[in-house]
Amino acid sequence: MNTELTNDGSQAGLSFRWALAGLSLSMLLSSFGTSVANVGLPTFAQAFAASFQEVQWIVLAYLLAITTLIVSVGRFGDLIGRRRLMLGGIVVFTVASVLCGVAPTLPFLVAARAVQGLGAAVMMALTVAFVGETVPKARAGSAMGLLGTMSAIGTALGPSVGGTLIAGCGWRAIFLVNVPLGLLTLFLAHRHLPIDRARAKLQRAGFDPAGTLLLALTLGAYALAVTLGRGEFGSLNLALMLAALFGAGLFVLVEARTAAPLIRLAAFRNPVLGAGLATSALVSTVMMATLVVGPFYLSRTLGLDAWAVGLALSAGPLAAALASVPAGQLADRYGAPRATLVGLAGIATGSLTLSMMPATLGVPGYIVPIVVVTVGYALFQTANNTAFMAEVSPDERGAMSGMLNLSRNLGLVTGASVMGAVFALASGAGDIAVAPPEAVATGMQITFAVAAMMMVVATAIAAGAYRRANALEACIETS
């Protein structure tokens, strides 16, 4: 039975806290799913007698499903009701986790991971959207900070918990561990999330099937363009990229003419929204680079074993988790735009430091700059999400939250492929897994030099957008 918010302060406060707990678990599980499979790739290759490129699809299938569907499911939640879709997404994620855990073959596991990604897309898109319905505006930054904490914790737990479970229980355990947590999340969401408003039932005719299908195909073409080819950009990649560009142009034309568009393009005349999406994609590209480069640098150059690599990789996300709630408080106190710029500066500083870090400084020489990067990321993500959602009307929160998560996942997919290719090219080795330690160190330094330049671009985009937004606001006030 649902617990509705009442005028009684204690009842409302209790329901709000339990609802936020359910949303936090939802964010943790979807983030955990993003990072947990990476640490098991060598084990998967051995278990299924497959190549690295083949088992890499266990990771890519999850990311591709989220990337292609997250905007559509967010908009669908706006139309049919976010609560019922959220419950369905949690069920899909949990059932798919069971299927992953019992997968008899590699193709079955890849397919199950794609279904799990569908559930994660719903959970990611609607979790942020629910903040606008359950949290007072004055506390939105703190709530976003909490969700950022859970996202960082989920990412941090992936390598460390995944490595421990694989060592103690086998690879199937890294998927089956989601089942009890998924059931708990379902219980909390069913009992405490606010009931869907009646207006959602009246808007079902407003769904945009043509735009939804076109966007999914366009995003799928882009994602495949940057992931196929084992790091080499061949004719197939070029064809897919051209298809993605054509699809993007066609999508814009369709959305401009439909009566009920999936994405209201006029919204992006707001400079804060466009900059929020662009900077989120750039930052996520850099953050994925830390997960791509880190394991090879720690193992090949610094000589750590698998358990120690997982522990070292968790240091950055753990620092982000500890910083996320204070980051939300800073965004509430000093303003999201200012906090966003400070966060971007932190990521740039940490990346630049990594690009100059000699291997002789060992594990501390890697972890300290990574902590700077991830703390900057925590501040950026919290502040950027807060500023972005503050500009969105209530009836579009699902779709625009999906857009925000889409930009993040496009960055993750791009980071996994493009930054991975930069790393391989910079190291001068055909196979990173057997590259000399010095080559891996050089590759790491060049990759993070590129990352630092990307963060300079992101900072310029954000600063310019906030200047334009302030100028527009000033014009409105004086007119």
Backbone torsions as a table, in degrees:
resi	resn	phi	psi	omega
1	MET	NA	138.3	-175.1
2	ASN	-77.7	143.6	174.6
3	THR	-98.5	111.1	-177.7
4	GLU	-90.1	149.3	176.5
5	LEU	-70.7	132.8	-178.8
6	THR	-120.4	179.6	178.3
7	ASN	-76.3	-10.9	178.7
8	ASP	-75.1	122.4	-173.6
9	GLY	-59.9	-43.0	-177.2
10	SER	-67.8	-41.6	178.9
11	GLN	-64.0	-44.5	-179.9
12	ALA	-64.1	-42.7	-179.7
13	GLY	-64.9	-40.4	179.5
14	LEU	-65.3	-45.1	179.6
15	SER	-63.6	-39.9	178.6
16	PHE	-60.9	-43.7	-178.9
17	ARG	-65.5	-41.3	179.7
18	TRP	-69.5	-36.4	176.1
19	ALA	-62.9	-42.9	179.2
20	LEU	-66.2	-33.0	176.1
21	ALA	-63.8	-41.7	177.4
22	GLY	-64.1	-41.6	178.0
23	LEU	-65.1	-38.1	179.8
24	SER	-64.7	-42.8	177.9
25	LEU	-64.8	-37.1	177.7
26	SER	-61.3	-44.4	178.6
27	MET	-65.9	-39.6	-179.7
28	LEU	-62.6	-46.4	-176.7
29	LEU	-64.2	-44.2	-179.1
30	SER	-66.6	-35.1	177.6
31	SER	-72.8	-38.0	176.6
32	PHE	-59.9	-40.9	178.9
33	GLY	-63.7	-27.7	-179.9
34	THR	-69.7	-37.6	-171.3
35	SER	-105.5	-16.9	-170.2
36	VAL	-70.3	-31.7	-174.8
37	ALA	-76.3	-22.1	-177.4
38	ASN	-58.7	-43.8	-175.9
39	VAL	-68.8	-19.6	-178.5
40	GLY	-93.5	2.4	-175.8
41	LEU	-56.9	-45.8	176.8
42	PRO	-60.1	-38.1	179.1
43	THR	-66.8	-42.8	177.8
44	PHE	-60.6	-43.0	179.9
45	ALA	-58.9	-39.4	179.8
46	GLN	-73.4	-42.8	-175.9
47	ALA	-65.5	-37.7	-177.1
48	PHE	-104.2	6.4	-178.5
49	ALA	50.7	49.8	-175.2
50	ALA	-121.2	164.4	178.2
51	SER	-80.5	167.7	177.5
52	PHE	-61.7	-41.9	-179.0
53	GLN	-62.5	-33.5	179.9
54	GLU	-73.0	-45.9	-178.3
55	VAL	-74.0	-18.0	177.6
56	GLN	-61.3	-22.3	178.9
57	TRP	-69.6	-15.3	173.1
58	ILE	-64.0	-36.3	176.3
59	VAL	-80.1	-45.7	-174.1
60	LEU	-67.0	-36.1	-178.9
61	ALA	-60.0	-39.4	179.0
62	TYR	-66.1	-47.4	-179.5
63	LEU	-66.5	-39.6	-179.6
64	LEU	-65.1	-40.6	179.4
65	ALA	-62.6	-44.0	179.0
66	ILE	-64.1	-46.1	-175.5
67	THR	-61.5	-44.2	-174.9
68	THR	-77.7	-22.2	-170.9
69	LEU	-112.4	-12.2	-166.0
70	ILE	-66.4	-36.4	178.0
71	VAL	-69.9	-43.1	-177.9
72	SER	-62.9	-44.2	-179.3
73	VAL	-69.4	-31.7	175.8
74	GLY	-63.9	-44.8	178.0
75	ARG	-66.4	-38.9	178.3
76	PHE	-60.3	-37.4	176.6
77	GLY	-64.9	-36.6	176.0
78	ASP	-59.9	-32.9	-171.7
79	LEU	-90.3	-46.2	-175.2
80	ILE	-95.6	-12.2	-177.2
81	GLY	117.9	123.2	-174.8
82	ARG	-70.6	-35.0	-176.1
83	ARG	-64.6	-48.6	-176.9
84	ARG	-66.2	-36.4	178.1
85	LEU	-70.5	-37.0	177.4
86	MET	-61.0	-45.1	178.5
87	LEU	-61.5	-42.1	177.5
88	GLY	-63.7	-39.1	178.2
89	GLY	-63.3	-40.9	178.6
90	ILE	-64.1	-40.9	178.4
91	VAL	-62.5	-45.9	179.8
92	VAL	-60.7	-44.9	-179.9
93	PHE	-60.5	-44.2	-176.8
94	THR	-68.2	-45.3	178.9
95	VAL	-63.9	-41.2	178.6
96	ALA	-64.2	-32.9	176.9
97	SER	-62.9	-38.2	175.8
98	VAL	-63.3	-44.8	-179.6
99	LEU	-62.5	-39.5	176.2
100	CYS	-62.2	-41.4	-176.7
101	GLY	-68.8	-23.2	-179.4
102	VAL	-109.5	10.3	-175.0
103	ALA	-57.3	125.3	-179.9
104	PRO	-85.7	-21.7	-177.0
105	THR	-136.0	164.5	178.3
106	LEU	-65.1	-46.0	177.5
107	PRO	-59.0	-37.7	177.8
108	PHE	-63.2	-43.2	-179.8
109	LEU	-64.4	-42.7	178.9
110	VAL	-62.1	-43.3	179.0
111	ALA	-63.9	-42.2	179.3
112	ALA	-64.7	-35.4	177.4
113	ARG	-67.2	-34.6	176.4
114	ALA	-64.5	-41.1	176.9
115	VAL	-65.3	-40.3	176.4
116	GLN	-60.7	-37.1	177.1
117	GLY	-65.1	-33.6	175.1
118	LEU	-60.9	-47.1	177.3
119	GLY	-62.2	-40.6	179.3
120	ALA	-65.3	-35.1	178.4
121	ALA	-61.0	-43.2	177.4
122	VAL	-62.5	-46.7	-177.1
123	MET	-63.5	-43.5	-179.8
124	MET	-66.5	-45.5	-175.3
125	ALA	-65.4	-41.6	-172.0
126	LEU	-88.8	-22.3	179.9
127	THR	-59.8	-48.5	179.4
128	VAL	-66.6	-38.4	-179.4
129	ALA	-63.0	-34.8	-178.6
130	PHE	-67.6	-22.4	179.8
131	VAL	-58.9	-39.5	-179.9
132	GLY	-64.0	-23.1	-178.8
133	GLU	-94.0	-23.5	-171.8
134	THR	-113.1	-12.2	-172.9
135	VAL	-121.2	132.9	173.7
136	PRO	-59.2	147.0	-175.6
137	LYS	-57.4	-35.8	-178.5
138	ALA	-66.7	-19.6	-178.7
139	ARG	-110.7	11.8	-176.9
140	ALA	-62.4	-39.6	179.2
141	GLY	-62.0	-42.6	178.9
142	SER	-64.1	-41.0	178.5
143	ALA	-65.0	-43.0	176.3
144	MET	-62.0	-36.1	177.3
145	GLY	-63.0	-40.7	178.0
146	LEU	-63.7	-44.2	178.0
147	LEU	-64.0	-37.2	175.0
148	GLY	-63.0	-37.6	176.5
149	THR	-60.7	-47.0	-178.2
150	MET	-66.7	-36.3	176.0
151	SER	-62.6	-44.2	179.7
152	ALA	-67.3	-39.3	178.1
153	ILE	-63.5	-43.9	178.4
154	GLY	-59.8	-43.3	177.7
155	THR	-65.0	-39.2	-179.7
156	ALA	-68.5	-39.0	-178.2
157	LEU	-69.7	-25.6	-177.2
158	GLY	-53.3	-60.4	-178.7
159	PRO	-65.1	-43.7	-174.8
160	SER	-72.7	-52.1	179.1
161	VAL	-66.7	-40.3	178.6
162	GLY	-59.5	-46.0	178.5
163	GLY	-62.4	-40.5	179.2
164	THR	-65.2	-44.4	-179.2
165	LEU	-66.5	-40.9	178.9
166	ILE	-62.7	-42.9	-179.7
167	ALA	-66.0	-37.7	-174.7
168	GLY	-93.6	-33.2	-171.1
169	CYS	-126.9	-8.9	-176.6
170	GLY	97.4	166.5	-172.1
171	TRP	-67.4	-26.2	-178.2
172	ARG	-62.8	-26.5	-177.1
173	ALA	-66.5	-26.8	-177.4
174	ILE	-69.8	-18.4	175.4
175	PHE	-97.6	-39.3	-177.6
176	LEU	-68.4	-22.8	178.4
177	VAL	-63.9	-21.3	178.5
178	ASN	-70.6	-21.8	-170.3
179	VAL	-64.6	-54.1	179.2
180	PRO	-63.0	-37.0	178.1
181	LEU	-68.1	-36.4	177.0
182	GLY	-64.0	-40.7	178.2
183	LEU	-65.7	-39.7	177.1
184	LEU	-64.4	-43.0	177.7
185	THR	-61.2	-41.7	178.8
186	LEU	-62.0	-41.9	179.5
187	PHE	-62.7	-47.9	-178.2
188	LEU	-64.8	-42.4	-179.3
189	ALA	-65.9	-43.7	-179.2
190	HIS	-63.7	-35.8	-174.3
191	ARG	-86.2	-30.7	-167.2
192	HIS	-122.7	-13.1	177.5
193	LEU	-70.8	144.9	-178.2
194	PRO	-62.7	143.7	-179.0
195	ILE	-66.8	141.8	179.8
196	ASP	-59.6	139.8	178.0
197	ARG	-74.9	153.4	-178.0
198	ALA	-62.4	-28.9	-176.0
199	ARG	-61.9	-26.8	-179.9
200	ALA	-63.4	-33.9	-178.4
201	LYS	-70.1	-24.1	-177.5
202	LEU	-83.6	-8.8	-172.7
203	GLN	-108.4	10.8	-175.7
204	ARG	-61.3	-32.3	179.8
205	ALA	-67.7	-12.2	-177.9
206	GLY	-86.8	6.1	179.4
207	PHE	-68.5	145.8	-174.3
208	ASP	-110.4	83.5	-175.5
209	PRO	-65.5	-38.2	-179.4
210	ALA	-64.9	-46.7	178.5
211	GLY	-64.1	-38.5	-179.8
212	THR	-62.8	-48.5	-179.6
213	LEU	-65.7	-42.6	-178.1
214	LEU	-64.5	-41.7	178.8
215	LEU	-65.6	-42.3	179.6
216	ALA	-61.3	-43.7	179.6
217	LEU	-66.3	-39.7	179.9
218	THR	-64.0	-47.2	-179.9
219	LEU	-66.7	-37.8	177.0
220	GLY	-62.8	-41.2	178.0
221	ALA	-63.0	-42.4	178.9
222	TYR	-64.1	-47.7	-177.2
223	ALA	-60.6	-41.7	178.1
224	LEU	-68.6	-35.2	179.8
225	ALA	-60.2	-35.4	-176.5
226	VAL	-96.8	-0.1	-179.7
227	THR	-116.0	-26.8	179.6
228	LEU	-76.9	156.0	171.9
229	GLY	98.8	6.9	176.0
230	ARG	54.9	41.7	176.1
231	GLY	88.8	-3.5	178.7
232	GLU	-108.6	138.0	-177.4
233	PHE	-96.7	97.3	-176.9
234	GLY	-102.8	-164.3	-176.9
235	SER	-65.3	-36.6	178.0
236	LEU	-64.9	-42.2	177.5
237	ASN	-61.7	-42.0	179.9
238	LEU	-63.6	-42.8	179.7
239	ALA	-62.7	-42.8	179.4
240	LEU	-66.1	-38.6	179.6
241	MET	-66.4	-41.0	176.5
242	LEU	-63.8	-38.6	176.8
243	ALA	-63.6	-39.0	178.4
244	ALA	-65.3	-42.2	178.5
245	LEU	-64.4	-42.6	177.3
246	PHE	-62.7	-43.7	179.5
247	GLY	-62.4	-38.8	179.0
248	ALA	-63.5	-43.5	178.3
249	GLY	-64.4	-41.8	178.8
250	LEU	-65.6	-37.8	178.7
251	PHE	-61.4	-43.0	179.2
252	VAL	-61.0	-42.4	179.3
253	LEU	-64.1	-42.9	-179.6
254	VAL	-64.7	-44.1	-177.3
255	GLU	-67.7	-29.7	179.6
256	ALA	-71.0	-21.6	-174.2
257	ARG	-106.4	-17.2	-177.1
258	THR	-79.5	149.8	-178.1
259	ALA	-74.2	-30.8	-178.9
260	ALA	-129.6	78.1	-174.6
261	PRO	-68.4	150.2	173.9
262	LEU	-61.9	-41.4	178.4
263	ILE	-128.3	125.7	178.3
264	ARG	-80.6	102.5	-172.9
265	LEU	-62.7	-28.6	-179.9
266	ALA	-62.3	-23.1	-179.6
267	ALA	-62.1	-26.5	-175.6
268	PHE	-82.8	3.6	167.6
269	ARG	-69.3	-20.1	173.9
270	ASN	-71.9	116.3	-175.1
271	PRO	-62.8	-28.4	-179.2
272	VAL	-65.6	-38.6	-178.9
273	LEU	-67.9	-47.9	179.4
274	GLY	-61.8	-43.8	179.3
275	ALA	-66.7	-36.7	179.3
276	GLY	-61.4	-40.6	179.1
277	LEU	-70.7	-43.7	-178.3
278	ALA	-63.8	-46.8	-178.4
279	THR	-69.3	-34.6	177.4
280	SER	-62.4	-41.3	178.4
281	ALA	-64.8	-43.6	-179.9
282	LEU	-64.7	-43.5	-179.3
283	VAL	-64.8	-42.0	-179.8
284	SER	-65.8	-33.3	175.4
285	THR	-60.4	-44.1	179.1
286	VAL	-67.3	-40.5	-178.2
287	MET	-66.5	-37.3	176.1
288	MET	-65.9	-31.4	177.4
289	ALA	-59.5	-35.0	178.6
290	THR	-64.2	-35.0	179.3
291	LEU	-77.4	-27.6	179.5
292	VAL	-79.2	-45.5	-174.6
293	VAL	-81.2	-40.3	-172.8
294	GLY	-51.6	-52.3	-177.1
295	PRO	-58.3	-39.7	-178.3
296	PHE	-72.2	-40.2	179.5
297	TYR	-65.2	-43.3	-177.8
298	LEU	-68.8	-37.1	-177.4
299	SER	-86.0	-47.3	-175.2
300	ARG	-78.3	-43.8	-175.7
301	THR	-87.2	-44.1	-176.8
302	LEU	-95.1	-7.3	172.1
303	GLY	73.1	27.5	179.9
304	LEU	-81.7	150.6	174.8
305	ASP	-82.5	176.9	-173.0
306	ALA	-60.7	-41.6	-178.7
307	TRP	-65.5	-43.3	-179.4
308	ALA	-67.7	-34.9	176.7
309	VAL	-63.0	-46.1	178.4
310	GLY	-60.4	-39.8	179.5
311	LEU	-66.4	-43.5	-179.6
312	ALA	-66.3	-38.5	179.1
313	LEU	-66.0	-24.2	-179.1
314	SER	-79.6	-14.5	-175.7
315	ALA	-62.6	-44.3	-178.5
316	GLY	-65.4	-54.0	177.3
317	PRO	-59.8	-33.3	177.3
318	LEU	-64.7	-41.3	176.8
319	ALA	-62.9	-39.2	177.3
320	ALA	-64.1	-39.3	178.9
321	ALA	-62.4	-42.9	179.8
322	LEU	-68.5	-27.2	-176.1
323	ALA	-90.8	-14.2	-170.2
324	SER	-66.4	-44.1	-179.9
325	VAL	-66.7	-47.8	173.1
326	PRO	-58.1	-33.7	178.2
327	ALA	-62.6	-41.5	177.4
328	GLY	-63.1	-38.6	177.9
329	GLN	-66.5	-38.0	177.3
330	LEU	-65.9	-39.3	178.4
331	ALA	-64.1	-39.5	177.8
332	ASP	-65.8	-37.1	-172.8
333	ARG	-82.2	-44.5	-173.2
334	TYR	-105.1	-5.5	-179.9
335	GLY	100.3	136.5	-177.8
336	ALA	-62.3	-39.8	-179.9
337	PRO	-58.6	-46.4	-179.2
338	ARG	-64.4	-42.0	179.7
339	ALA	-65.7	-34.6	177.8
340	THR	-61.3	-46.5	-179.0
341	LEU	-65.6	-38.5	177.7
342	VAL	-64.2	-41.4	178.4
343	GLY	-62.1	-44.0	178.3
344	LEU	-62.6	-39.1	178.1
345	ALA	-63.5	-37.2	178.0
346	GLY	-64.6	-43.1	178.6
347	ILE	-63.6	-42.3	179.1
348	ALA	-62.3	-42.8	-179.1
349	THR	-63.7	-46.3	179.4
350	GLY	-63.5	-41.0	179.5
351	SER	-65.2	-42.0	178.5
352	LEU	-63.7	-39.0	177.9
353	THR	-63.4	-42.9	178.0
354	LEU	-62.4	-34.1	-179.0
355	SER	-68.0	-18.0	-179.6
356	MET	-113.0	5.3	-173.4
357	MET	-79.7	119.0	177.2
358	PRO	-75.2	146.2	-179.4
359	ALA	-64.5	-19.8	-178.6
360	THR	-65.1	-18.0	177.6
361	LEU	-79.5	-7.0	171.9
362	GLY	68.4	-154.9	-176.3
363	VAL	-61.4	-43.6	178.5
364	PRO	-60.4	-34.6	179.3
365	GLY	-65.4	-23.2	175.8
366	TYR	-89.9	-43.3	-172.7
367	ILE	-68.3	-41.4	-176.0
368	VAL	-60.1	-50.1	176.7
369	PRO	-64.2	-34.9	178.3
370	ILE	-62.9	-38.9	177.3
371	VAL	-62.6	-40.9	177.2
372	VAL	-61.2	-43.8	178.9
373	VAL	-60.1	-48.4	-173.5
374	THR	-74.6	-31.7	174.2
375	VAL	-66.9	-41.5	174.5
376	GLY	-60.4	-38.2	177.6
377	TYR	-64.2	-42.0	178.7
378	ALA	-59.8	-44.1	179.8
379	LEU	-67.0	-43.9	179.3
380	PHE	-61.2	-50.8	-174.1
381	GLN	-61.1	-45.2	-179.6
382	THR	-63.1	-48.7	-177.0
383	ALA	-68.7	-41.8	-179.1
384	ASN	-65.2	-43.6	177.4
385	ASN	-60.8	-42.0	-179.5
386	THR	-64.2	-47.6	-180.0
387	ALA	-63.5	-40.7	-177.9
388	PHE	-64.6	-52.0	-175.6
389	MET	-69.6	-23.5	176.9
390	ALA	-66.9	-21.3	-178.4
391	GLU	-93.2	-0.6	-172.6
392	VAL	-102.6	136.6	177.7
393	SER	-72.5	152.9	-175.4
394	PRO	-56.8	-36.3	-176.5
395	ASP	-78.7	0.2	178.5
396	GLU	-121.3	11.0	-175.2
397	ARG	-63.2	-37.8	-180.0
398	GLY	-63.7	-50.4	-178.3
399	ALA	-64.9	-43.2	-177.6
400	MET	-73.5	-32.5	171.6
401	SER	-63.8	-37.9	175.1
402	GLY	-62.5	-39.8	177.5
403	MET	-62.5	-41.3	-180.0
404	LEU	-63.8	-43.5	177.4
405	ASN	-70.0	-31.8	176.2
406	LEU	-61.5	-45.4	-179.9
407	SER	-60.2	-38.9	178.3
408	ARG	-63.5	-44.8	-176.5
409	ASN	-74.8	-30.7	171.9
410	LEU	-62.2	-39.2	176.1
411	GLY	-63.6	-40.5	179.5
412	LEU	-64.5	-45.0	179.0
413	VAL	-63.8	-43.7	179.3
414	THR	-64.6	-41.3	178.9
415	GLY	-63.2	-41.5	-179.0
416	ALA	-64.0	-33.8	-176.6
417	SER	-96.5	-58.2	-174.5
418	VAL	-67.7	-48.0	179.9
419	MET	-68.3	-31.3	173.8
420	GLY	-64.1	-39.1	177.5
421	ALA	-67.5	-39.6	176.1
422	VAL	-60.4	-43.2	179.5
423	PHE	-61.3	-46.7	-179.1
424	ALA	-65.8	-42.9	-179.7
425	LEU	-65.1	-42.2	-178.1
426	ALA	-67.7	-29.6	-179.9
427	SER	-77.7	-19.0	179.6
428	GLY	71.7	18.9	-178.0
429	ALA	-116.3	140.0	178.0
430	GLY	-69.0	-36.0	-179.6
431	ASP	-128.0	110.2	-178.3
432	ILE	-60.0	-32.0	-175.1
433	ALA	-62.7	-22.1	-179.9
434	VAL	-122.5	16.3	-179.2
435	ALA	-70.9	150.3	176.9
436	PRO	-62.6	151.0	-179.1
437	PRO	-55.5	-39.4	-178.7
438	GLU	-66.9	-36.1	179.0
439	ALA	-67.0	-40.1	178.4
440	VAL	-64.8	-41.3	179.0
441	ALA	-62.3	-42.5	177.6
442	THR	-63.3	-43.2	177.9
443	GLY	-60.0	-40.8	178.5
444	MET	-62.6	-44.6	-177.8
445	GLN	-64.1	-44.2	-179.7
446	ILE	-67.7	-39.6	179.5
447	THR	-60.2	-43.0	-178.6
448	PHE	-78.5	-20.0	170.1
449	ALA	-66.2	-41.4	174.8
450	VAL	-63.0	-41.6	179.1
451	ALA	-61.0	-41.1	179.6
452	ALA	-62.7	-40.6	177.9
453	MET	-64.6	-37.7	177.5
454	MET	-63.3	-36.0	179.9
455	MET	-73.0	-28.9	173.3
456	VAL	-64.8	-42.5	177.4
457	VAL	-62.6	-44.3	179.7
458	ALA	-61.3	-40.6	179.1
459	THR	-63.8	-41.0	178.7
460	ALA	-64.6	-40.0	178.7
461	ILE	-62.7	-47.2	-178.1
462	ALA	-64.8	-45.1	-178.9
463	ALA	-62.3	-42.7	178.7
464	GLY	-64.2	-39.4	-179.8
465	ALA	-65.2	-42.9	-179.2
466	TYR	-69.0	-33.0	175.0
467	ARG	-64.5	-43.7	179.3
468	ARG	-65.4	-39.7	179.3
469	ALA	-63.4	-41.7	178.7
470	ASN	-66.2	-38.0	179.3
471	ALA	-66.0	-40.7	177.6
472	LEU	-63.4	-42.7	178.7
473	GLU	-62.6	-40.0	178.7
474	ALA	-65.2	-38.8	178.7
475	CYS	-64.8	-40.6	179.4
476	ILE	-64.1	-40.3	-178.6
477	GLU	-67.6	-33.2	-177.4
478	THR	-87.0	-15.0	-177.8
479	SER	-84.0	NA	NA
